[in-house]
């Protein structure tokens, strides 16, 4: 325990909590209006920034499986948000 930097751990924990709060607020107040999840939003963002990307790259970036990416992109295609 002596080698742990408790101040650094506290800072990282607080940053994580704030990020989770922003994510939750965005999902509830913005994305829900468009029927989007946080993951679908991040996929759209990655496609906007990176252009056409492989499923593997999208999965790595979003932290989900390739199967999940396929399901989400199929839904986004139906909504005419990507192709």
C-alpha positions, 0 to 999 in steps of 0.5 A, spaced: 500 500 500 505 504 501 507 504 493 500 507 491 499 514 490 492 515 493 492 522 490 493 520 483 488 514 484 483 519 487 484 524 481 483 518 476 476 516 480 473 523 480 475 524 472 472 517 471 465 519 475 465 525 471 465 522 464 460 517 466 455 522 469 456 526 462 455 520 458 449 518 462 446 525 461 448 525 454 444 518 453 438 520 457 437 528 454 440 528 447 441 521 444 435 518 446 431 523 442 434 520 436 433 512 438 441 512 439 445 509 444 452 511 447 455 505 443 452 507 436 454 515 437 461 513 438 460 508 432 457 514 428 463 519 431 468 514 428 465 513 421 465 521 421 472 522 423 475 516 420 471 515 414 470 508 412 472 503 417 473 496 418 468 492 423 474 490 427 477 497 428 470 500 430 469 494 435 476 496 438 474 503 438 468 502 441 470 496 446 465 491 443 465 485 439 464 485 431 458 482 432 455 488 436 458 492 431 454 489 425 448 489 429 448 497 431 451 498 424 445 495 421 440 499 425 444 505 423 443 503 416 435 502 417 435 509 420 439 512 414 445 514 418 450 510 415 451 506 409 
